[in-house]
Amino acid sequence: MISEGTIKKARHSSMLLSMATNEHKNAALKRIIESLEKNSTLIIDANKKDMEAADASQLAMALRKRLSFDEQKLSDVITGIRMLIQLDDPSGKILSATSLDTDLVLRKVSCPFGLIGVIFESRPDALVQIACLCLKSGNAVLLKGGSEAANTNRILKQCIESATASFAAGWIQLLESRDDVNEMLKMDKYIDLIIPRGSNEFVRYIMNNTSIPVLGHADGVCHVYIDAAADQAMALAISCDSKCQYVAVCNAAETILVHSAVAPVFLVALKAELDRLNVIIHGCKETCRILSVPFSSEPDWRTEYLDYKVSVKVVNSLNEAIEHINTYGSGHTDCIVTNDEQAAAQFMNHVDSANVFHNASTRFSDGYRYGLGAEVGISTNKVHARGPVGLEGLVTYKWKLTGNGNLVADYAQGKRTFKHKKIS
C-alpha cells in the first residue's frame, strides 16, 4: 500500500516543480522522449505480456483495444510530447491586472494546483500523456491505471522517472491497488485535486468518498443528429467516422438520431454502410419499421457500448433531438449534421454538453486534436474546466497585490480613494 511518506515526498516535489522555468520543464520533456525511444523494445515487450494476460482472461474487446501499446501508439505519444514542448507555460501567466491606486496593483496570476491524483482506465498511453501534462503545468502526480496494464505502466513510469530524477525526484508515483486508491482519497492534507476517468458510477463513488476536489471524466454517451436539412453523403460519412473510426473511446458516437423527414432513405443507406463495418444497430420502433434490426429499449439510450454497436432513433423535430440528448446523454460530445445554419445554432446553444459540433465527427473531441498537446481527460463538469482538460485545466490562480506601504485605514478615512483602473 502506498505510504503517507511517499505522498508527502510527491507533495514536496510539487513545490520544486512549481518553481521550475519553462526551459527546465521542456528539457525534462525532451529527456522523457529520449527515454521512451531508448526503451521502446522493453515497453512493447511489457505490453505484449499484458495483452497475453488479457487474451487469457478474455478481457472485453473494447478494453483490449485500449490496452494495446504498439509502435504506432508510442510514436503518437511522442508526437504529443513534442507538441506539448511547443506550447506556452500555463503557469505564471498574468490573467488580469488592476491598478487599485497609483501605487497599488492587483494581479491575477495562474499557478499549478500542486499534487494531483489521476485514476484512469487500461490505457498505457494515457499514463504518458497525463504525466507529461502535469510536468509541463508544474504539478506532481499520483497515477492509478487499470490492473490489466500493470506491466506496461510500470516500465513507462520507470522511463519517465529515470529521465526526470535530477529534475524533481518523487514527482511521479504509481499506485497499483484499490487499497492505494482508498488511501489516496484520505490524503486531503497533501492532494489538491483528484481526476477519475471512468463510468458515472465510478466518478460518483470517488466524489462520495473524499473531501478532495474532484474533476470528473465520466461516460461518453455521444450523439450524432441527422437533421432534415443534412447533406446525406456528409451525414453518412460523419455517422460512420463518429462510430467506427475507433469504437473503444469515450468520444465515439453511441446513438444516431435521424429526423423523420429523411429517415426512410437515410436509414437504409446507413444500415448498408454499418453492415459493411460490422456494426449492429439497435433501433427504436420507427427504425425497426424501416429496417430489420433489434429493438432498442430505454436502457440502450444511456449505454456507452465502446463496441461495434449503435442505437438509432427517429425523431420528429430538432427540439425532440435536443431533448433526447439532454435526457440520455452524458454531457460529453454531440454533433448535428445540417445545412441549416439556424438549426445548427439552436442545437449548439441548447444541447447541454461540453463539446457541441456542427458538421464534424464526434471523434474530434480530443485534447491532441484541439491543439492542447494531450489531455488528462474530458471533463463534463461545469466548473473550473470543461471538455478536453489540457494544460490550462491543470492550473488555478492566485491574487498578487503589490503596494508601497498602503493602509486600508487611509481609504476608510477618505485620505485616499480607489482608482480601480484596468491595466491592459
Secondary structure by P-SEA (a helix, b strand, c coil): cccaaaaaaaaaaaaaaaaccaaaaaaaaaaaaaaaaaaaaaaaaaaaaaaaaaaaacccaaaaaaacccaaaaaaaaaaaaaaaacccccccccccccccccbbbbbbbbbccbbbbbbcccaaaaaaaaaaaaaacccbbbbccccaaaaaaaaaaaaaaaccccccccbbbbccaaaaaaaaaccccccbbbbbccaaaaaaaaaccccccccccccbbbbbbccccaaaaaaaaaaaaccccccccccccbbbbbccccccaaaaaaaaaaaabbbbbbcaaaaaaccccccccccccccccccbbbbbbbccaaaaaaaaaacccccbbbbbcccaaaaaaaaaccccccccccccccccccccccccccccccccccccccccccccccbbbbbbbbccccaaaaaaccccccccccc
